[in-house]
Amino acid sequence: MADANVVCRQLGLGTATGLITLTNVPKTSASNQIWLDDVGCVGTEANLTACPSRGWGVHNCAFKDNIGVVCSGQ
């Protein structure tokens, strides 16, 4: 959830309230690119670029491993 909180804060959408799996998103969708993997935010970072990861577009996971973040919106 630390990673999710950073995402919500970066987008100006409050705090993370949950995670959702993206298994129902068609693989032909534009969202089938995995951009970040093994993200290790502490939770205080201002944005994802300050968190350690494998690097943009570098991953060792399958499309079924994608998740989405639900933000409080406040």
Predicted model as a PDB file, atoms N, CA, C, CB and O in Angstrom, pLDDT in the B-factor column:
MODEL        1                                                                  
ATOM      1  N   MET A   1       0.820  -1.194   0.000  1.00 91.00           N  
ATOM      2  CA  MET A   1       0.000   0.000   0.000  1.00 91.00           C  
ATOM      3  C   MET A   1       0.869   1.266   0.000  1.00 91.00           C  
ATOM      4  CB  MET A   1      -0.936  -0.006   1.209  1.00 91.00           C  
ATOM      5  O   MET A   1       0.395   2.340  -0.371  1.00 91.00           O  
ATOM      6  N   ALA A   2       2.126   1.147   0.410  1.00 94.00           N  
ATOM      7  CA  ALA A   2       3.010   2.322   0.378  1.00 94.00           C  
ATOM      8  C   ALA A   2       3.151   2.821  -1.058  1.00 94.00           C  
ATOM      9  CB  ALA A   2       4.410   1.983   0.975  1.00 94.00           C  
ATOM     10  O   ALA A   2       3.093   4.025  -1.307  1.00 94.00           O  
ATOM     11  N   ASP A   3       3.336   1.892  -2.009  1.00 92.00           N  
ATOM     12  CA  ASP A   3       3.439   2.268  -3.417  1.00 92.00           C  
ATOM     13  C   ASP A   3       2.155   2.945  -3.877  1.00 92.00           C  
ATOM     14  CB  ASP A   3       3.736   1.034  -4.290  1.00 92.00           C  
ATOM     15  O   ASP A   3       2.196   3.969  -4.560  1.00 92.00           O  
ATOM     16  N   ALA A   4       1.020   2.373  -3.502  1.00 93.00           N  
ATOM     17  CA  ALA A   4      -0.284   2.907  -3.894  1.00 93.00           C  
ATOM     18  C   ALA A   4      -0.500   4.310  -3.336  1.00 93.00           C  
ATOM     19  CB  ALA A   4      -1.402   1.978  -3.419  1.00 93.00           C  
ATOM     20  O   ALA A   4      -1.040   5.171  -4.030  1.00 93.00           O  
ATOM     21  N   ASN A   5      -0.088   4.551  -2.103  1.00 95.00           N  
ATOM     22  CA  ASN A   5      -0.233   5.878  -1.517  1.00 95.00           C  
ATOM     23  C   ASN A   5       0.591   6.921  -2.272  1.00 95.00           C  
ATOM     24  CB  ASN A   5       0.180   5.850  -0.049  1.00 95.00           C  
ATOM     25  O   ASN A   5       0.157   8.062  -2.429  1.00 95.00           O  
ATOM     26  N   VAL A   6       1.764   6.534  -2.735  1.00 95.00           N  
ATOM     27  CA  VAL A   6       2.595   7.446  -3.521  1.00 95.00           C  
ATOM     28  C   VAL A   6       1.892   7.782  -4.838  1.00 95.00           C  
ATOM     29  CB  VAL A   6       3.991   6.822  -3.791  1.00 95.00           C  
ATOM     30  O   VAL A   6       1.888   8.938  -5.261  1.00 95.00           O  
ATOM     31  N   VAL A   7       1.302   6.781  -5.483  1.00 94.00           N  
ATOM     32  CA  VAL A   7       0.581   7.004  -6.738  1.00 94.00           C  
ATOM     33  C   VAL A   7      -0.560   7.994  -6.524  1.00 94.00           C  
ATOM     34  CB  VAL A   7       0.036   5.670  -7.299  1.00 94.00           C  
ATOM     35  O   VAL A   7      -0.689   8.968  -7.267  1.00 94.00           O  
ATOM     36  N   CYS A   8      -1.382   7.747  -5.515  1.00 95.00           N  
ATOM     37  CA  CYS A   8      -2.524   8.633  -5.249  1.00 95.00           C  
ATOM     38  C   CYS A   8      -2.068  10.051  -4.936  1.00 95.00           C  
ATOM     39  CB  CYS A   8      -3.361   8.090  -4.087  1.00 95.00           C  
ATOM     40  O   CYS A   8      -2.653  11.015  -5.429  1.00 95.00           O  
ATOM     41  N   ARG A   9      -1.040  10.181  -4.130  1.00 94.00           N  
ATOM     42  CA  ARG A   9      -0.527  11.510  -3.777  1.00 94.00           C  
ATOM     43  C   ARG A   9       0.009  12.212  -5.024  1.00 94.00           C  
ATOM     44  CB  ARG A   9       0.583  11.403  -2.698  1.00 94.00           C  
ATOM     45  O   ARG A   9      -0.244  13.401  -5.219  1.00 94.00           O  
ATOM     46  N   GLN A  10       0.745  11.489  -5.866  1.00 94.00           N  
ATOM     47  CA  GLN A  10       1.312  12.078  -7.074  1.00 94.00           C  
ATOM     48  C   GLN A  10       0.206  12.598  -7.994  1.00 94.00           C  
ATOM     49  CB  GLN A  10       2.183  11.048  -7.815  1.00 94.00           C  
ATOM     50  O   GLN A  10       0.369  13.632  -8.643  1.00 94.00           O  
ATOM     51  N   LEU A  11      -0.900  11.891  -8.048  1.00 94.00           N  
ATOM     52  CA  LEU A  11      -2.010  12.290  -8.920  1.00 94.00           C  
ATOM     53  C   LEU A  11      -2.941  13.306  -8.266  1.00 94.00           C  
ATOM     54  CB  LEU A  11      -2.804  11.071  -9.328  1.00 94.00           C  
ATOM     55  O   LEU A  11      -3.884  13.780  -8.898  1.00 94.00           O  
ATOM     56  N   GLY A  12      -2.683  13.639  -7.009  1.00 94.00           N  
ATOM     57  CA  GLY A  12      -3.540  14.580  -6.299  1.00 94.00           C  
ATOM     58  C   GLY A  12      -4.887  13.995  -5.941  1.00 94.00           C  
ATOM     59  O   GLY A  12      -5.889  14.708  -5.887  1.00 94.00           O  
ATOM     60  N   LEU A  13      -4.912  12.674  -5.693  1.00 95.00           N  
ATOM     61  CA  LEU A  13      -6.170  11.975  -5.435  1.00 95.00           C  
ATOM     62  C   LEU A  13      -6.265  11.408  -4.023  1.00 95.00           C  
ATOM     63  CB  LEU A  13      -6.343  10.864  -6.429  1.00 95.00           C  
ATOM     64  O   LEU A  13      -6.940  10.402  -3.808  1.00 95.00           O  
ATOM     65  N   GLY A  14      -5.611  12.026  -3.080  1.00 94.00           N  
ATOM     66  CA  GLY A  14      -5.722  11.602  -1.685  1.00 94.00           C  
ATOM     67  C   GLY A  14      -4.859  10.408  -1.359  1.00 94.00           C  
ATOM     68  O   GLY A  14      -3.715  10.307  -1.801  1.00 94.00           O  
ATOM     69  N   THR A  15      -5.426   9.498  -0.572  1.00 94.00           N  
ATOM     70  CA  THR A  15      -4.686   8.311  -0.141  1.00 94.00           C  
ATOM     71  C   THR A  15      -5.262   7.057  -0.786  1.00 94.00           C  
ATOM     72  CB  THR A  15      -4.715   8.182   1.392  1.00 94.00           C  
ATOM     73  O   THR A  15      -6.394   7.056  -1.270  1.00 94.00           O  
ATOM     74  N   ALA A  16      -4.479   6.007  -0.784  1.00 95.00           N  
ATOM     75  CA  ALA A  16      -4.925   4.737  -1.363  1.00 95.00           C  
ATOM     76  C   ALA A  16      -5.916   4.061  -0.422  1.00 95.00           C  
ATOM     77  CB  ALA A  16      -3.718   3.803  -1.643  1.00 95.00           C  
ATOM     78  O   ALA A  16      -5.688   3.970   0.784  1.00 95.00           O  
ATOM     79  N   THR A  17      -7.014   3.593  -0.995  1.00 95.00           N  
ATOM     80  CA  THR A  17      -8.003   2.870  -0.206  1.00 95.00           C  
ATOM     81  C   THR A  17      -8.063   1.396  -0.577  1.00 95.00           C  
ATOM     82  CB  THR A  17      -9.368   3.497  -0.381  1.00 95.00           C  
ATOM     83  O   THR A  17      -8.707   0.606   0.114  1.00 95.00           O  
ATOM     84  N   GLY A  18      -7.399   1.021  -1.657  1.00 92.00           N  
ATOM     85  CA  GLY A  18      -7.400  -0.378  -2.045  1.00 92.00           C  
ATOM     86  C   GLY A  18      -6.681  -0.616  -3.359  1.00 92.00           C  
ATOM     87  O   GLY A  18      -6.229   0.314  -4.028  1.00 92.00           O  
ATOM     88  N   LEU A  19      -6.592  -1.876  -3.703  1.00 89.00           N  
ATOM     89  CA  LEU A  19      -5.973  -2.315  -4.952  1.00 89.00           C  
ATOM     90  C   LEU A  19      -6.974  -3.188  -5.690  1.00 89.00           C  
ATOM     91  CB  LEU A  19      -4.633  -3.087  -4.690  1.00 89.00           C  
ATOM     92  O   LEU A  19      -7.789  -3.866  -5.063  1.00 89.00           O  
ATOM     93  N   ILE A  20      -6.919  -3.178  -7.022  1.00 84.00           N  
ATOM     94  CA  ILE A  20      -7.777  -4.043  -7.812  1.00 84.00           C  
ATOM     95  C   ILE A  20      -6.927  -4.787  -8.831  1.00 84.00           C  
ATOM     96  CB  ILE A  20      -8.897  -3.231  -8.510  1.00 84.00           C  
ATOM     97  O   ILE A  20      -5.936  -4.256  -9.333  1.00 84.00           O  
ATOM     98  N   THR A  21      -7.316  -6.007  -9.130  1.00 80.00           N  
ATOM     99  CA  THR A  21      -6.618  -6.750 -10.173  1.00 80.00           C  
ATOM    100  C   THR A  21      -7.162  -6.316 -11.521  1.00 80.00           C  
ATOM    101  CB  THR A  21      -6.774  -8.286  -9.978  1.00 80.00           C  
ATOM    102  O   THR A  21      -8.322  -5.919 -11.637  1.00 80.00           O  
ATOM    103  N   LEU A  22      -6.340  -6.392 -12.511  1.00 71.00           N  
ATOM    104  CA  LEU A  22      -6.732  -5.966 -13.845  1.00 71.00           C  
ATOM    105  C   LEU A  22      -6.885  -7.157 -14.782  1.00 71.00           C  
ATOM    106  CB  LEU A  22      -5.713  -4.987 -14.405  1.00 71.00           C  
ATOM    107  O   LEU A  22      -6.653  -7.032 -15.984  1.00 71.00           O  
ATOM    108  N   THR A  23      -7.268  -8.290 -14.252  1.00 68.00           N  
ATOM    109  CA  THR A  23      -7.365  -9.504 -15.067  1.00 68.00           C  
ATOM    110  C   THR A  23      -8.483  -9.429 -16.099  1.00 68.00           C  
ATOM    111  CB  THR A  23      -7.582 -10.706 -14.177  1.00 68.00           C  
ATOM    112  O   THR A  23      -8.459 -10.180 -17.075  1.00 68.00           O  
ATOM    113  N   ASN A  24      -9.464  -8.545 -15.914  1.00 64.00           N  
ATOM    114  CA  ASN A  24     -10.567  -8.441 -16.862  1.00 64.00           C  
ATOM    115  C   ASN A  24     -10.306  -7.434 -17.970  1.00 64.00           C  
ATOM    116  CB  ASN A  24     -11.825  -8.071 -16.139  1.00 64.00           C  
ATOM    117  O   ASN A  24     -11.153  -7.264 -18.847  1.00 64.00           O  
ATOM    118  N   VAL A  25      -9.170  -6.767 -17.958  1.00 61.00           N  
ATOM    119  CA  VAL A  25      -8.834  -5.823 -19.019  1.00 61.00           C  
ATOM    120  C   VAL A  25      -8.344  -6.627 -20.224  1.00 61.00           C  
ATOM    121  CB  VAL A  25      -7.747  -4.786 -18.543  1.00 61.00           C  
ATOM    122  O   VAL A  25      -7.433  -7.444 -20.089  1.00 61.00           O  
ATOM    123  N   PRO A  26      -8.936  -6.407 -21.394  1.00 62.00           N  
ATOM    124  CA  PRO A  26      -8.502  -7.174 -22.581  1.00 62.00           C  
ATOM    125  C   PRO A  26      -7.028  -6.960 -22.878  1.00 62.00           C  
ATOM    126  CB  PRO A  26      -9.332  -6.782 -23.807  1.00 62.00           C  
ATOM    127  O   PRO A  26      -6.523  -5.842 -22.773  1.00 62.00           O  
ATOM    128  N   LYS A  27      -6.341  -8.031 -23.248  1.00 61.00           N  
ATOM    129  CA  LYS A  27      -4.915  -7.923 -23.551  1.00 61.00           C  
ATOM    130  C   LYS A  27      -4.658  -7.076 -24.785  1.00 61.00           C  
ATOM    131  CB  LYS A  27      -4.316  -9.301 -23.743  1.00 61.00           C  
ATOM    132  O   LYS A  27      -3.533  -6.620 -24.988  1.00 61.00           O  
ATOM    133  N   THR A  28      -5.662  -6.855 -25.607  1.00 58.00           N  
ATOM    134  CA  THR A  28      -5.502  -6.013 -26.786  1.00 58.00           C  
ATOM    135  C   THR A  28      -5.616  -4.538 -26.431  1.00 58.00           C  
ATOM    136  CB  THR A  28      -6.537  -6.377 -27.841  1.00 58.00           C  
ATOM    137  O   THR A  28      -5.430  -3.673 -27.288  1.00 58.00           O  
ATOM    138  N   SER A  29      -5.920  -4.249 -25.177  1.00 56.00           N  
ATOM    139  CA  SER A  29      -6.063  -2.870 -24.713  1.00 56.00           C  
ATOM    140  C   SER A  29      -4.713  -2.162 -24.724  1.00 56.00           C  
ATOM    141  CB  SER A  29      -6.674  -2.833 -23.299  1.00 56.00           C  
ATOM    142  O   SER A  29      -3.664  -2.802 -24.667  1.00 56.00           O  
ATOM    143  N   ALA A  30      -4.752  -0.836 -24.797  1.00 53.00           N  
ATOM    144  CA  ALA A  30      -3.518  -0.041 -24.756  1.00 53.00           C  
ATOM    145  C   ALA A  30      -2.832  -0.164 -23.403  1.00 53.00           C  
ATOM    146  CB  ALA A  30      -3.817   1.435 -25.057  1.00 53.00           C  
ATOM    147  O   ALA A  30      -1.659   0.186 -23.274  1.00 53.00           O  
ATOM    148  N   SER A  31      -3.543  -0.656 -22.392  1.00 57.00           N  
ATOM    149  CA  SER A  31      -2.967  -0.746 -21.050  1.00 57.00           C  
ATOM    150  C   SER A  31      -2.194  -2.035 -20.819  1.00 57.00           C  
ATOM    151  CB  SER A  31      -4.055  -0.627 -20.021  1.00 57.00           C  
ATOM    152  O   SER A  31      -1.860  -2.343 -19.675  1.00 57.00           O  
ATOM    153  N   ASN A  32      -1.899  -2.798 -21.864  1.00 64.00           N  
ATOM    154  CA  ASN A  32      -1.222  -4.076 -21.643  1.00 64.00           C  
ATOM    155  C   ASN A  32       0.279  -3.952 -21.428  1.00 64.00           C  
ATOM    156  CB  ASN A  32      -1.473  -4.978 -22.800  1.00 64.00           C  
ATOM    157  O   ASN A  32       0.946  -4.965 -21.219  1.00 64.00           O  
ATOM    158  N   GLN A  33       0.831  -2.747 -21.472  1.00 74.00           N  
ATOM    159  CA  GLN A  33       2.251  -2.548 -21.192  1.00 74.00           C  
ATOM    160  C   GLN A  33       2.468  -2.513 -19.684  1.00 74.00           C  
ATOM    161  CB  GLN A  33       2.772  -1.243 -21.851  1.00 74.00           C  
ATOM    162  O   GLN A  33       1.760  -1.800 -18.973  1.00 74.00           O  
ATOM    163  N   ILE A  34       3.423  -3.263 -19.200  1.00 80.00           N  
ATOM    164  CA  ILE A  34       3.793  -3.219 -17.789  1.00 80.00           C  
ATOM    165  C   ILE A  34       4.929  -2.214 -17.675  1.00 80.00           C  
ATOM    166  CB  ILE A  34       4.213  -4.647 -17.237  1.00 80.00           C  
ATOM    167  O   ILE A  34       6.013  -2.431 -18.216  1.00 80.00           O  
ATOM    168  N   TRP A  35       4.682  -1.115 -16.972  1.00 83.00           N  
ATOM    169  CA  TRP A  35       5.656  -0.037 -16.910  1.00 83.00           C  
ATOM    170  C   TRP A  35       6.598  -0.145 -15.730  1.00 83.00           C  
ATOM    171  CB  TRP A  35       4.956   1.269 -16.858  1.00 83.00           C  
ATOM    172  O   TRP A  35       7.773   0.201 -15.855  1.00 83.00           O  
ATOM    173  N   LEU A  36       6.114  -0.621 -14.573  1.00 86.00           N  
ATOM    174  CA  LEU A  36       6.978  -0.715 -13.393  1.00 86.00           C  
ATOM    175  C   LEU A  36       6.780  -2.056 -12.698  1.00 86.00           C  
ATOM    176  CB  LEU A  36       6.692   0.442 -12.413  1.00 86.00           C  
ATOM    177  O   LEU A  36       5.667  -2.576 -12.634  1.00 86.00           O  
ATOM    178  N   ASP A  37       7.864  -2.604 -12.183  1.00 89.00           N  
ATOM    179  CA  ASP A  37       7.829  -3.879 -11.464  1.00 89.00           C  
ATOM    180  C   ASP A  37       8.772  -3.767 -10.267  1.00 89.00           C  
ATOM    181  CB  ASP A  37       8.237  -5.082 -12.401  1.00 89.00           C  
ATOM    182  O   ASP A  37       9.754  -3.026 -10.292  1.00 89.00           O  
ATOM    183  N   ASP A  38       8.454  -4.501  -9.250  1.00 90.00           N  
ATOM    184  CA  ASP A  38       9.273  -4.512  -8.032  1.00 90.00           C  
ATOM    185  C   ASP A  38       9.501  -3.109  -7.483  1.00 90.00           C  
ATOM    186  CB  ASP A  38      10.614  -5.178  -8.307  1.00 90.00           C  
ATOM    187  O   ASP A  38      10.616  -2.746  -7.109  1.00 90.00           O  
ATOM    188  N   VAL A  39       8.423  -2.327  -7.442  1.00 92.00           N  
ATOM    189  CA  VAL A  39       8.490  -0.974  -6.899  1.00 92.00           C  
ATOM    190  C   VAL A  39       8.600  -1.081  -5.382  1.00 92.00           C  
ATOM    191  CB  VAL A  39       7.238  -0.123  -7.321  1.00 92.00           C  
ATOM    192  O   VAL A  39       7.894  -1.875  -4.760  1.00 92.00           O  
ATOM    193  N   GLY A  40       9.473  -0.292  -4.795  1.00 95.00           N  
ATOM    194  CA  GLY A  40       9.712  -0.384  -3.359  1.00 95.00           C  
ATOM    195  C   GLY A  40       9.624   0.960  -2.642  1.00 95.00           C  
ATOM    196  O   GLY A  40      10.569   1.375  -1.971  1.00 95.00           O  
ATOM    197  N   CYS A  41       8.493   1.632  -2.786  1.00 95.00           N  
ATOM    198  CA  CYS A  41       8.321   2.923  -2.110  1.00 95.00           C  
ATOM    199  C   CYS A  41       8.270   2.730  -0.594  1.00 95.00           C  
ATOM    200  CB  CYS A  41       7.033   3.628  -2.604  1.00 95.00           C  
ATOM    201  O   CYS A  41       7.783   1.713  -0.100  1.00 95.00           O  
ATOM    202  N   VAL A  42       8.777   3.713   0.123  1.00 95.00           N  
ATOM    203  CA  VAL A  42       8.663   3.754   1.576  1.00 95.00           C  
ATOM    204  C   VAL A  42       7.281   4.298   1.942  1.00 95.00           C  
ATOM    205  CB  VAL A  42       9.796   4.627   2.207  1.00 95.00           C  
ATOM    206  O   VAL A  42       6.687   3.900   2.944  1.00 95.00           O  
ATOM    207  N   GLY A  43       6.783   5.217   1.109  1.00 91.00           N  
ATOM    208  CA  GLY A  43       5.474   5.808   1.324  1.00 91.00           C  
ATOM    209  C   GLY A  43       5.512   7.305   1.496  1.00 91.00           C  
ATOM    210  O   GLY A  43       4.471   7.962   1.483  1.00 91.00           O  
ATOM    211  N   THR A  44       6.711   7.856   1.658  1.00 92.00           N  
ATOM    212  CA  THR A  44       6.849   9.302   1.850  1.00 92.00           C  
ATOM    213  C   THR A  44       7.299  10.017   0.578  1.00 92.00           C  
ATOM    214  CB  THR A  44       7.836   9.583   2.969  1.00 92.00           C  
ATOM    215  O   THR A  44       7.398  11.244   0.559  1.00 92.00           O  
ATOM    216  N   GLU A  45       7.567   9.271  -0.469  1.00 94.00           N  
ATOM    217  CA  GLU A  45       8.051   9.859  -1.718  1.00 94.00           C  
ATOM    218  C   GLU A  45       6.958  10.729  -2.362  1.00 94.00           C  
ATOM    219  CB  GLU A  45       8.505   8.746  -2.700  1.00 94.00           C  
ATOM    220  O   GLU A  45       5.766  10.460  -2.216  1.00 94.00           O  
ATOM    221  N   ALA A  46       7.389  11.766  -3.067  1.00 91.00           N  
ATOM    222  CA  ALA A  46       6.450  12.665  -3.738  1.00 91.00           C  
ATOM    223  C   ALA A  46       5.898  12.061  -5.025  1.00 91.00           C  
ATOM    224  CB  ALA A  46       7.125  13.991  -4.042  1.00 91.00           C  
ATOM    225  O   ALA A  46       4.800  12.411  -5.456  1.00 91.00           O  
ATOM    226  N   ASN A  47       6.663  11.150  -5.642  1.00 91.00           N  
ATOM    227  CA  ASN A  47       6.205  10.508  -6.880  1.00 91.00           C  
ATOM    228  C   ASN A  47       6.938   9.188  -7.092  1.00 91.00           C  
ATOM    229  CB  ASN A  47       6.422  11.442  -8.094  1.00 91.00           C  
ATOM    230  O   ASN A  47       7.916   8.894  -6.406  1.00 91.00           O  
ATOM    231  N   LEU A  48       6.464   8.405  -8.038  1.00 91.00           N  
ATOM    232  CA  LEU A  48       7.024   7.074  -8.279  1.00 91.00           C  
ATOM    233  C   LEU A  48       8.472   7.097  -8.751  1.00 91.00           C  
ATOM    234  CB  LEU A  48       6.191   6.355  -9.292  1.00 91.00           C  
ATOM    235  O   LEU A  48       9.205   6.134  -8.529  1.00 91.00           O  
ATOM    236  N   THR A  49       8.890   8.165  -9.391  1.00 90.00           N  
ATOM    237  CA  THR A  49      10.279   8.211  -9.871  1.00 90.00           C  
ATOM    238  C   THR A  49      11.278   8.238  -8.722  1.00 90.00           C  
ATOM    239  CB  THR A  49      10.489   9.432 -10.762  1.00 90.00           C  
ATOM    240  O   THR A  49      12.460   7.962  -8.927  1.00 90.00           O  
ATOM    241  N   ALA A  50      10.822   8.565  -7.522  1.00 95.00           N  
ATOM    242  CA  ALA A  50      11.700   8.572  -6.349  1.00 95.00           C  
ATOM    243  C   ALA A  50      11.778   7.202  -5.672  1.00 95.00           C  
ATOM    244  CB  ALA A  50      11.218   9.609  -5.347  1.00 95.00           C  
ATOM    245  O   ALA A  50      12.553   7.019  -4.733  1.00 95.00           O  
ATOM    246  N   CYS A  51      10.990   6.252  -6.137  1.00 95.00           N  
ATOM    247  CA  CYS A  51      10.959   4.904  -5.544  1.00 95.00           C  
ATOM    248  C   CYS A  51      11.865   3.961  -6.340  1.00 95.00           C  
ATOM    249  CB  CYS A  51       9.501   4.349  -5.506  1.00 95.00           C  
ATOM    250  O   CYS A  51      11.938   4.059  -7.565  1.00 95.00           O  
ATOM    251  N   PRO A  52      12.547   3.058  -5.655  1.00 96.00           N  
ATOM    252  CA  PRO A  52      13.339   2.077  -6.390  1.00 96.00           C  
ATOM    253  C   PRO A  52      12.429   1.125  -7.167  1.00 96.00           C  
ATOM    254  CB  PRO A  52      14.243   1.287  -5.428  1.00 96.00           C  
ATOM    255  O   PRO A  52      11.335   0.793  -6.713  1.00 96.00           O  
ATOM    256  N   SER A  53      12.888   0.689  -8.337  1.00 93.00           N  
ATOM    257  CA  SER A  53      12.159  -0.285  -9.161  1.00 93.00           C  
ATOM    258  C   SER A  53      13.152  -0.906 -10.139  1.00 93.00           C  
ATOM    259  CB  SER A  53      10.950   0.389  -9.927  1.00 93.00           C  
ATOM    260  O   SER A  53      14.340  -0.584 -10.120  1.00 93.00           O  
ATOM    261  N   ARG A  54      12.658  -1.791 -10.984  1.00 92.00           N  
ATOM    262  CA  ARG A  54      13.504  -2.384 -12.023  1.00 92.00           C  
ATOM    263  C   ARG A  54      13.828  -1.378 -13.122  1.00 92.00           C  
ATOM    264  CB  ARG A  54      12.821  -3.610 -12.627  1.00 92.00           C  
ATOM    265  O   ARG A  54      14.776  -1.571 -13.883  1.00 92.00           O  
ATOM    266  N   GLY A  55      13.047  -0.311 -13.206  1.00 91.00           N  
ATOM    267  CA  GLY A  55      13.193   0.688 -14.265  1.00 91.00           C  
ATOM    268  C   GLY A  55      11.978   0.677 -15.167  1.00 91.00           C  
ATOM    269  O   GLY A  55      11.267  -0.324 -15.248  1.00 91.00           O  
ATOM    270  N   TRP A  56      11.736   1.787 -15.846  1.00 90.00           N  
ATOM    271  CA  TRP A  56      10.556   1.914 -16.703  1.00 90.00           C  
ATOM    272  C   TRP A  56      10.573   0.867 -17.805  1.00 90.00           C  
ATOM    273  CB  TRP A  56      10.481   3.317 -17.312  1.00 90.00           C  
ATOM    274  O   TRP A  56      11.529   0.777 -18.575  1.00 90.00           O  
ATOM    275  N   GLY A  57       9.512   0.080 -17.873  1.00 87.00           N  
ATOM    276  CA  GLY A  57       9.359  -0.920 -18.916  1.00 87.00           C  
ATOM    277  C   GLY A  57      10.115  -2.216 -18.684  1.00 87.00           C  
ATOM    278  O   GLY A  57      10.022  -3.132 -19.501  1.00 87.00           O  
ATOM    279  N   VAL A  58      10.859  -2.317 -17.596  1.00 91.00           N  
ATOM    280  CA  VAL A  58      11.625  -3.529 -17.289  1.00 91.00           C  
ATOM    281  C   VAL A  58      10.854  -4.323 -16.240  1.00 91.00           C  
ATOM    282  CB  VAL A  58      13.075  -3.183 -16.783  1.00 91.00           C  
ATOM    283  O   VAL A  58      10.546  -3.810 -15.164  1.00 91.00           O  
ATOM    284  N   HIS A  59      10.544  -5.577 -16.561  1.00 90.00           N  
ATOM    285  CA  HIS A  59       9.757  -6.379 -15.620  1.00 90.00           C  
ATOM    286  C   HIS A  59      10.022  -7.865 -15.819  1.00 90.00           C  
ATOM    287  CB  HIS A  59       8.260  -6.086 -15.783  1.00 90.00           C  
ATOM    288  O   HIS A  59      10.598  -8.283 -16.824  1.00 90.00           O  
ATOM    289  N   ASN A  60       9.592  -8.645 -14.849  1.00 89.00           N  
ATOM    290  CA  ASN A  60       9.667 -10.107 -14.946  1.00 89.00           C  
ATOM    291  C   ASN A  60       8.316 -10.718 -14.570  1.00 89.00           C  
ATOM    292  CB  ASN A  60      10.794 -10.667 -14.027  1.00 89.00           C  
ATOM    293  O   ASN A  60       8.254 -11.787 -13.964  1.00 89.00           O  
ATOM    294  N   CYS A  61       7.241 -10.026 -14.937  1.00 81.00           N  
ATOM    295  CA  CYS A  61       5.910 -10.514 -14.583  1.00 81.00           C  
ATOM    296  C   CYS A  61       5.033 -10.604 -15.827  1.00 81.00           C  
ATOM    297  CB  CYS A  61       5.256  -9.595 -13.530  1.00 81.00           C  
ATOM    298  O   CYS A  61       5.384 -10.101 -16.894  1.00 81.00           O  
ATOM    299  N   ALA A  62       3.905 -11.247 -15.668  1.00 75.00           N  
ATOM    300  CA  ALA A  62       2.948 -11.416 -16.753  1.00 75.00           C  
ATOM    301  C   ALA A  62       1.839 -10.378 -16.628  1.00 75.00           C  
ATOM    302  CB  ALA A  62       2.361 -12.843 -16.748  1.00 75.00           C  
ATOM    303  O   ALA A  62       1.679  -9.757 -15.578  1.00 75.00           O  
ATOM    304  N   PHE A  63       1.083 -10.193 -17.685  1.00 71.00           N  
ATOM    305  CA  PHE A  63      -0.007  -9.227 -17.701  1.00 71.00           C  
ATOM    306  C   PHE A  63      -0.987  -9.476 -16.557  1.00 71.00           C  
ATOM    307  CB  PHE A  63      -0.740  -9.279 -19.039  1.00 71.00           C  
ATOM    308  O   PHE A  63      -1.545  -8.525 -16.010  1.00 71.00           O  
ATOM    309  N   LYS A  64      -1.203 -10.728 -16.190  1.00 71.00           N  
ATOM    310  CA  LYS A  64      -2.137 -11.070 -15.113  1.00 71.00           C  
ATOM    311  C   LYS A  64      -1.691 -10.529 -13.755  1.00 71.00           C  
ATOM    312  CB  LYS A  64      -2.297 -12.576 -15.030  1.00 71.00           C  
ATOM    313  O   LYS A  64      -2.486 -10.497 -12.815  1.00 71.00           O  
ATOM    314  N   ASP A  65      -0.448 -10.110 -13.642  1.00 74.00           N  
ATOM    315  CA  ASP A  65       0.082  -9.575 -12.390  1.00 74.00           C  
ATOM    316  C   ASP A  65      -0.181  -8.080 -12.215  1.00 74.00           C  
ATOM    317  CB  ASP A  65       1.563  -9.835 -12.316  1.00 74.00           C  
ATOM    318  O   ASP A  65       0.114  -7.522 -11.158  1.00 74.00           O  
ATOM    319  N   ASN A  66      -0.730  -7.426 -13.237  1.00 78.00           N  
ATOM    320  CA  ASN A  66      -1.014  -5.990 -13.145  1.00 78.00           C  
ATOM    321  C   ASN A  66      -2.040  -5.701 -12.067  1.00 78.00           C  
ATOM    322  CB  ASN A  66      -1.506  -5.455 -14.484  1.00 78.00           C  
ATOM    323  O   ASN A  66      -2.936  -6.507 -11.820  1.00 78.00           O  
ATOM    324  N   ILE A  67      -1.909  -4.560 -11.432  1.00 82.00           N  
ATOM    325  CA  ILE A  67      -2.904  -4.110 -10.453  1.00 82.00           C  
ATOM    326  C   ILE A  67      -3.224  -2.655 -10.694  1.00 82.00           C  
ATOM    327  CB  ILE A  67      -2.402  -4.319  -9.007  1.00 82.00           C  
ATOM    328  O   ILE A  67      -2.453  -1.926 -11.319  1.00 82.00           O  
ATOM    329  N   GLY A  68      -4.366  -2.243 -10.193  1.00 84.00           N  
ATOM    330  CA  GLY A  68      -4.776  -0.849 -10.224  1.00 84.00           C  
ATOM    331  C   GLY A  68      -4.903  -0.332  -8.810  1.00 84.00           C  
ATOM    332  O   GLY A  68      -5.013  -1.110  -7.863  1.00 84.00           O  
ATOM    333  N   VAL A  69      -4.887   0.975  -8.667  1.00 90.00           N  
ATOM    334  CA  VAL A  69      -4.960   1.609  -7.354  1.00 90.00           C  
ATOM    335  C   VAL A  69      -6.290   2.342  -7.227  1.00 90.00           C  
ATOM    336  CB  VAL A  69      -3.767   2.585  -7.136  1.00 90.00           C  
ATOM    337  O   VAL A  69      -6.709   3.036  -8.154  1.00 90.00           O  
ATOM    338  N   VAL A  70      -6.949   2.193  -6.094  1.00 93.00           N  
ATOM    339  CA  VAL A  70      -8.163   2.932  -5.783  1.00 93.00           C  
ATOM    340  C   VAL A  70      -7.780   4.022  -4.786  1.00 93.00           C  
ATOM    341  CB  VAL A  70      -9.292   1.987  -5.209  1.00 93.00           C  
ATOM    342  O   VAL A  70      -7.243   3.741  -3.715  1.00 93.00           O  
ATOM    343  N   CYS A  71      -8.067   5.277  -5.157  1.00 95.00           N  
ATOM    344  CA  CYS A  71      -7.707   6.414  -4.312  1.00 95.00           C  
ATOM    345  C   CYS A  71      -8.950   7.026  -3.668  1.00 95.00           C  
ATOM    346  CB  CYS A  71      -6.957   7.477  -5.132  1.00 95.00           C  
ATOM    347  O   CYS A  71     -10.059   6.896  -4.186  1.00 95.00           O  
ATOM    348  N   SER A  72      -8.749   7.689  -2.541  1.00 95.00           N  
ATOM    349  CA  SER A  72      -9.867   8.298  -1.824  1.00 95.00           C  
ATOM    350  C   SER A  72     -10.441   9.493  -2.571  1.00 95.00           C  
ATOM    351  CB  SER A  72      -9.428   8.725  -0.438  1.00 95.00           C  
ATOM    352  O   SER A  72     -11.608   9.832  -2.377  1.00 95.00           O  
ATOM    353  N   GLY A  73      -9.656  10.130  -3.411  1.00 90.00           N  
ATOM    354  CA  GLY A  73     -10.127  11.271  -4.180  1.00 90.00           C  
ATOM    355  C   GLY A  73     -10.074  12.582  -3.427  1.00 90.00           C  
ATOM    356  O   GLY A  73     -10.510  13.608  -3.949  1.00 90.00           O  
ATOM    357  N   GLN A  74      -9.552  12.575  -2.213  1.00 75.00           N  
ATOM    358  CA  GLN A  74      -9.508  13.793  -1.405  1.00 75.00           C  
ATOM    359  C   GLN A  74      -8.088  14.113  -1.005  1.00 75.00           C  
ATOM    360  CB  GLN A  74     -10.385  13.652  -0.162  1.00 75.00           C  
ATOM    361  O   GLN A  74      -7.849  15.106  -0.319  1.00 75.00           O  
TER     362      GLN A  74                                                      
ENDMDL                                                                          
END                                                                             
